[in-house]
């Protein structure tokens, strides 16, 4: 089995808490700086007042002392902030400084609004996260409270910090160096506008909550005994049976109450998904244990709460994605801390319900059957992933591939290797709605030692009787789905090869040309430019420019035109040669030459990097 080196772990503080704390940086600094700016202005104006009063010989000394004492005790910033009618004449005296003082006051207000909002969010959402660990219903309530608070807080932070950042870009240099820098203000302004635009995208983004499944419905007439068995198990759990059973070739069993999109139809209600390849390797009692496990999710209302919670987490994830760039990244990191905490809550409850479902499945069948089902299912998932990964890593597309037969024939040998592997106990079963615990954890909860359980000789025995045989349409359905899966895998493999091959043979060149065919672009006068996967040829060039010889490719704007500049190395010349062309003049049905060159040259550079 393939193994990968574990990535170095970072502490929770460094990975999640520390980035979140950066949200205090801009408003915290702004609160200090604009208070400093007010004081700086007060001292500057006081100095001017003192000079003017001392120089005025018409004012008696006693009156001078009184005036100076007043202004030394009452800063001008306090006068300008006052709304008292008796201070109107004083405010009029300092009217030229009114805008500056107003700016400083508003920046301080925005700073403190941001800081207070962050602290309130920490408290409210922190409490809701703690509450979410109690139960599914508590988790739902916590998200219903925490998500609107986070969304509102994020909007305040993005808008407030964008305003503060622009103000700081001008006033910090204006006060500290007596000058300002338009480029700095422009850059910060653009970043701030980008952050606000990201916020707007996040607010108006719509979650695609469709649950599309590859598979086909199993009518009761095509599998009467299977349907009867499912209903019997559901009745024993005192829960309603599924409204539909879907079979497919994905290596997974699951249940859900999400609306399921199957082809062009949407199916409501309870759905049970069964994997045909897995049914083949499981005996009836082992499959019963799995069916009991899945139906236990219905009886425990797991699927109900999953259907309610997933739209909230979907909006949360979309919001984070929209904000995770530029200046808004500061706010995204703050929100991500709570995303991680909610995820811990969801994962913990998910583990608990998986353990509960395993126990119920073992009660409806037997612990031995549940044990074997877990091992076989986990093994098949690993085997399937390894097999498809190995196919995609080959340097040529296997046109004679028979994936279904290869998986079926190779599984027994892989199972024998799997159960003797030290890594087997740490494997997980993939699932579209939950995070499953490791095989070791699940076996331990059932009372088995993982290594002892993996040594059970019954695991290596092929299934004598299975529910696969009870589905009259199983073989036809499976053949149809495997044909589609195999075609998709071969297409994906071919596309991947086209992006990573530096062709050395005609066969490899044919694979690349399949996805990057020779393209011709014409000018208005009929002359042609030819683009292939490895070169560009223009009509007035003596020879094509090979992508491997290009040292630098860049765009330059001149006289309202966009020029493509290619610095390339020619044979026999010590220095690079410069080629200059206007790609907009050459067009085809698929666009102009610039778009084509960008795609083909990107492919070349990608393949070049992956072949090193």
N, C-alpha and C positions, 0 to 999 in steps of 0.2 A: 504493500500500500504506500501511496505517496505520503511523504511527511514534509512538513515545512517548519523552519526554525521559528520559535515564538518571538514575537516582537517585544522589544524592551518595554516594560510597563512603567508608566508614570504614576506618581501618587495622585489621588483624587484631588488634592489641593492644587497641585500644579496643572493638572489637566482640565479642571472645571471651575474651581473656586477662584484661583488667581486671575484667569482671564475675565471672569465676571466682575471682579473688583475694579477693573479699568473703567467701569461705567461711572465711577466717582471722580475720575481724573479731570475731565473738562469742567463739570459744574463746581467741583471743589476748588480747583485753581481759579475759576472765574469769580466765585464768591470772595476769595481772598484778593484777587487782583483788582476787581472793580471797587472794593472797599479801599484798597491802597490808592487807586486812581482818584477817588473822591478826596482822600486825605491830601494827595499831591496837589489837586486843584485848590483845595482849601488853603494850603500853605502858600501856594503861588499867589492867590488873590489877596490873602492876608498881607503878604509882603508888599503888594502894590498899594493896598489901603494904607498900611503903615507909612509908606513913603509919601503918599499924597497928603495924609493928615499932618505928618511932621513938617512937610514943606509949605503948608498953608498957614501964612502968618496972621490971617484974619480970625483964626479959631483960638480962643483963650486956652491956656495950658490946662486948666481944670477940665474944660470940655474935651480937649484932645485925649486926656487920660481916660475920661469916661468912654469915649468912642472906641479907643483902642482896647480897653478892658472888655467892652461888649463883644467886639469881633473876635477877640482871643478866646472868649468863653462860648460864643455861639458861632460855630462854623457856618460858612456860606451854604454848604450842602444841606444843613438843617433848615436854613431860611428858604432855600429853593424847594425843599420838600414840604414845607408848611402850606396849609390851605387856609390859614387864619386870615380874615380880612385886614386886620391891623398890620399884617406883614406884607401887604400888597406893595406899598411904596418901597420897601427894602428889596423885594423880588424884582421890581422894575429897575432898580439900580444895577442889578447884576444880570439883566436880560441877555446880554451877549453870551453868557455862559449857560443859559437855560437849557439848551439842547444837550450840551455835554453832561450836565448833571442829570437830566432826565434819562439819557442813555445809560449812565452808570447805575441809576436807581433800578431801571428796568432789567438790566443785565443781572443785578444782584437778586432781584425777585425771581427771574427765570432760573438762576443758579439754585436758589433755595427751593424753588418748586421742584426742580429735578431731583435734588438731594432728598427732600422729604418724600417724594413719590417713590424713589428707590427704596428708602428705608421702610415705608409702608408696605411696599410690594414684598420685601423680604419677610416681613412679619405675617402678612395675610396669606401669601402663597406658601410660606414655610409651614404655617399651621395646617393649611389644606393638604400639603404633601404628607405631613405626619399622620393626619387623619386618614389619608388614602390607603395606608397599610392595613387598615382594619378589615375591610371586606370589599367585595365587588361594588356593592351599593355605595359604600363610603368613597370608593375610588371614583365612581361616577359623579357623586356630589362634589367631591374635591376638585375634579376637573371642571365641572360646571361653574364653580366659584373661581378657581384659580386662573382658568384660561381667559375670561373677560378682564380680570385684573391685570394679567400680564400683557394682554393686547392693548389695553388702555395705557398702561405704564410705558409700553414700548413706543406708542405714538407720541406721548409727552416727551420722552427721552430723545427720540429722533428729531422732532421739531425744535425742542429746547436746545439740545446740544448743537444742532446745525446753526441756529442763531448765535449761540455763544462762540462757536468756532470762528464764524465770520467776524464777529465783533473783536475777538482776541487778535485775529490776524492783522487788524488795523491798529487797535489801541495799544497793544503791547509795545510795538515798535515806535508808535507815535509818542508815547510817554517816556519810554526808556531811552530812545535814541533821537527823539525829536524829528523823526522822518517816518515815511511809510513806503511799502513796496507793493506796487500794483500786481506784480506777478504772484507774490505770496497770497494776496487777497483773492486774486483770480483763481488760483489753484484750490484754495480752501473753499471758495464760493462754489466751484464746480463739484467738489467732493460733497459739499452740503446739499446742493441741488440733487446730486445722485442719491444721497441718503433719503431725501424726501420722496424722490421718485420710487425708490425701492419700497418705502413705506406704503405709498399708494398702490403699488403692485401687490404688496402683501395684503392690503385691506380688501382689494377687489378680486383677488385670485380665487378661483373656484376649485374646490377639491373634486378630483375625479374619483369617486368612491365606488365605481363599478367593480364588481368582482367577476372577472372573466375566467371561465374554467374550460380547459380542453377536455372534452369527453362527450359521452352520449347518455341519454336517459335509458334506464332499464325498466321496461313496462312489466307489470306484475304477471302478465301472460307469458313473458319470456323467462321469468325466474320465480315461479310461484312458491317453491319451497324456501328460497332465500328470503322473499318478502315475508313469508309466514314466520320464519325464524327471527327476523328483525322485529316483527310485531310482538312475538313471544318475549323476547328479551326486554323490549320497551315496557311491556305490561308488568314484568317482574320488577322493573325499576319504578313502576307507577308514573310513567311519563308518556307523552304522546309519541307515536312512531313518526319517522320522517315523512314529509309530503312527497319527496321524490328521492330516488337513488340514482346517482350518476356514476358511471364507471369510466375510467381512463387509464392511461399508461404511466402517469406520474407516480413516482415511488412514495406514495403517501396515502393514509386514510385520514379523513377529517369530517367533522360535522359543522354546520353553520346555520345561522338564521339570517345572514345577509342575503339580499336579493342576488341571485346567481344569473350571470349572463352566459348563455350557452348558445353559441352561434348568433342568430338574430333574435332569439327569444330570451326574455327575462323570467326567471322562476322565483316566486315568492315562497315564504314559509321555511320549513325545516328541510335541510338537504343533508344527505349522507353520501360521501364520496368514497368509492372503493377502487383500489388499484388492482387491475387485472393481473399484471405480472406478479404482484405480491400475493394475490389469492392463490396463484399456482404453487408457490413455495410453502404455503401454510396449510397444515391439516385443518380439518373442520373445527376441532376443538380449539386450536390456536387462533383461527379466524374468529371463532365465537368470543374468545377473550378480547380480541381487538374490537369486535362489534360492541361488546359490553362496555369497553373503555370509552368508545366514541359516544354511545348512547348515554353514558354517565354524565357527559358534558351537557346534554339536554336536561337530565334530571336535576343537575345542580345549578341550572340557569346560567351556566358559563357562557353559552352561545348568546343568550339574551343580553347579558351585560357587555359582551364583546361587541354586539351590534350597536349598542348605545354609546360605548366608549370610543370605538374606532373613528367615527366622524370627528370627534373632538381632537384626538391625537393626530388625525390627518390634517386638520386645519393648523394645528400647532406646528407640525413638520413643514407644511407649505410656507407658513409665516417665517420660520427660521431660514428656509432656503432662500426666500425673497430678500431677506435682510443681510445675508452672509456675504457682503461685499462692500468695500470702501468704508466710509465713516460709519455706516449703519452696522458694520461688523461688531462694533463695541456693544451695541444693544443686543445683537444676536448672541454674543457670548454670554451676556447676562441672562437672557432667556434660556440659553442652552443648559445652564446649571440646573434650572428647574425641570427642563426636559429630561435631563439625566436622572434627577431624583424621582420624577414620576415614572420613568422607565424602570428604575429599581423596584418601585412599588408594583408595577405591572408584572415584572419578571418574577417577583417573589410570589404573588398570588397565582401566577401562571404555573409555577413549579408546584405549589400546593394542590392546585386542581388536577394537575397531571398525576401526582401521587395518589390522590383520591380516586381518579378514574382508573388507574392501574389496580388499585385494591378492589374496586367494584368489578372490573373485568375478570380478575382472578376469582372472585366469588361466584360469578355467573358461569365460569368454565372451571378452571383450577389454577392454582399458583404455578404448577409445572407448565401448563399450557401458556399462561401469561409470560412466563420466563422465556420459553422457546420462541414465542411470537416476538418478544422484544429483541432478542438476539438476531433472529432471522431478518426482521424488518430493518434493523440498524445495519446489518451486514449488507443487505441488498442495496440500501441507499448509498452506502460507501462504494459498493461494487459498480453501481450504475454511474456514479459521479466519476470514478477512476477510469472506467471504460470510455466514457464520452470525452473525458479530458485527454486520454491517450490518442483518441482518434483526431482530435483537433490539433494535437501537437505534431502530427505527421506532416511531412513536407510535400505530400501529394494527396489529392482527394481520391478516396477509395470508391470508385464507381460501382464496384461489385459488392459493396457493403451489404450485409444482411444483419442489421443491428439486433433485431429480436432474437434471431437464432444464436448469434454470438453471445448475447447476455444469458440466454437460457442454458446453453451448453457450458459456459464458463463459470456459472454461479457455484456449482458444487465444489470445484477446486478452490475458488476464492473463499468460500465459507470455511473450508478446512484450514486455510491460511489465516483467516480472520480470527477464528476462535482461539488460535494459538498465539495471537499477537498481543503484546503489552498495551498497544494503543487502542484496542477494541473497546475497552471499558470506558474510554473518555469520549466515544463517538455520540452524536446526537441524531435524532430523526428529524428531517426538515418538515416544516408545517407552515401553511399559509397564514395562520391566525395566532399561533402561540410559539413561545420559545420553550422547547422541551429540555428537561434535565438530561444529564449524561446517562449512558447505559448503566454505569457503575452505581449512580445514585438511585436509579429506578429499581435495579435489582436489590440493592440494599434495603430499600423501603419495603420490598416484598419478603425480606428475610433471607436473601441469598447472598453468598459471597461471590463476587463477580468472576473471579478466576475459576472457582469451582463450577459455577453455572456454565461458563464457556466450555468447560471440559465435558459436558453432558453428551454421551455418544448418540443420543436420540436426535440431536441437532443435525447430524449429518445424514440422517435418513430422509429420502425424498418423500414428499407428501403423498400418502396413499389415497386419501379422499380430500377433495377441496370444494369450496363453494364455487370455484371457477366452472366446474363441471355442471353446476346447477343452473347456469345462465346459458340458455340455448343459443343466444346470439353472440356469446363471448368471443369465439374464434373470429367470426367475421368482423366484429367491432374492433378487435385487437389488430387484425391485419390491416384494416383501413387506417387506424390511428398510427401504427408503426410506420406505414408507408409515408404518411404525412410528416412524422417526426424525423424519419431518416432523411427525407428530402430537405427538411429545414436544417438538419445538422450538416448535410453535405454543402448546402448553400452557404451556411455560416462559415464552414471550413474553407470553402473556396474564396469567400470575401476576405477572410482573415489572411489567407495565403497571399492574396493579391496585394495586401498592404505590408507584408513582411518578407516577401521574396525579392532577392536580387538575382534575377534569372541567370542560370548558367547553362541551361539546356533549352531546346525548343519546346519541350513539354512544360517547363516552368514558365517560359515566356507566354505560352498559350493560356496558362492560368491567369496571368496578369492581364493579358489582352482581353480576356473574357469580361473583365470589369473595367478595364481602361483601354478601350479600343482606339485605334488610330482615328484621329479627329481632324477634319479639314475646316479651316476658317477662311472666308473670302472677303476681300475688299470690294468697294463699289466698282472698281475697274476690272474685277474678275480675277486678279492675282490671288494666289492661295498661300496660306501658312499651314504647315502640317505639324501636328502635335502627336507624338507617340509616348508610350509609357516611360521612355528613357531619353528623349531628345526633343528639340524644337528646331524646325527648319522654316526659314522665311525665303521668299522668292529671290531677294537680292543678296542673299548670303552665299558664299562659295561652298560652305559646308555647314551641316547642322551643328547646333550647340548641344553637346551631351550633358545631361544633368550632373553626371559625376565630375565634370570639369568646371562646373559653376562654383566660384569662390564666394560670391555675394550676389544676391538678388534683392532689389529694392525699388520702391516707387518714388518718383519725383514729380512734383507739380510745377508746370511752367507754362505761362501764357494761356491759362485756362485749360490746359491739357494734362493728362496724367501719363507719364512716361515710365516704361519698365526698363530698368537698367540692369544688365547682366554682366558682371565681371567674371570672365572665364579664362581658363588656361588653354592655350593652343600649343600643339606639338611644335617644338623647335624654337619657341619664343620664351625668353627669360622672364618677361613680365606679363601679367594678366592683360587680356584684351577687353575693351569695353564695347558692348553692344547696346544700342538704344533703339527702342521701338514704341510706337503708340498702339497698344493692344486694342483700344476701342475701335480702331478702323477695321479690324478683322472680326467678323461675326459668323455665327452659324445658328441653326434652329435652337440649340441648347444655350446660347448666350455668346458673349464675346471672348476673345482670346485670353484676357486676363483671368477670368473665372476658370477657364479650362487649364491654363498654366498653373494657377494656384493649386488646383486639385491634384494634377499629375505630379507637380514638383513636391508637394507635401507627401504624396505617396512614396516618392523616391527617398526623401529624407527620413521618413518613418522606417522604411525598409532598411535603409543604410544604418540607422541607429540600432534596429533590432537584430541586425546581422553581426554587429560588433561583439 
